[in-house]
Amino acid sequence: MKSGKKEGHRLIRESDYFHSVEEIKEERGQKGGILAVLYDRGSTPQQEMNVEAREKGLRAECKKRGLKVLAYFPEVKNGVFDQLHKRKELHKAIRFAKKSNAVLVVPCIDRLIRASSRDGLFDPLRKRHIMELQKFLKNVPVVSLIPPDTPMREVRGKVSQRGQKGKGNKGGRPKKNPPGYKKARQKKFFDEVIRLYKKGFSYQRISRKIYRRHNERIPISTIGRWVNNASRSKE
């Protein structure tokens, strides 16, 4: 059974709205390759630093699969649906694709859009999200290098493999954060965390609020440690 996006009791498949490379090639059949505008979203400073490697890897994959990339638009932004209007590079990519009669290519649907969640996690996309997205797309077809409907666990694995190839297959687990990151994070958010805790916010709610305000994920265990340290410092 294919995976899908649930809306009430309905399953909404990504493939009902987005294309795989094979589907668009069969549909368009352009000689010399399908004209494509490549859009790639990251959400962390580390991904911004790796933009050249990401572009190189994605362009190579597009060429191998018969996509002729006219332009590449990267950006580092939160991917949740309610911040879609803030994605300037995405809007540039859509306009360029529209003008060039090209398709908009993304590494995977997750890089294009996510559904927001009150729990700080990501809900499945629902039909209302996709229908609103269509207004932004201006009828530009979206093609995902990782086929739509691919389970998220498999998507994560393929994205990780692509990242390693872009770095030259160095292997090993990449460092998520630069040296001194945790100290800098504590210096930046400690007072705000303690202030929210004093207002009666739970650790989980504090974590969600920090993420929504600053696009920074602070583990609940870290928040608990900061609160305990603040309590001990008063004793």
Secondary structure, DSSP 8 states (H G I E B T S, - for coil): ----EEETTEEE-GGGTSEEHHHHHHHH--TT-EEEEEEEEE-SHHHHHTHHHHHHHHHHHHHHTTEEEEEEEEEE---BGGGGGG-HHHHHHHHHHHHHT-EEEES-HHHH-BB--TTSS-B---HHHHHHHHHHHTT--EEESS-TT--HHHHHHHHHHHHHHHTTS--S---SS-TTHHHHHHHHHHHHHHHHHHTT--HHHHHHHHHHHHS----HHHHHHHHHHHHHHH-
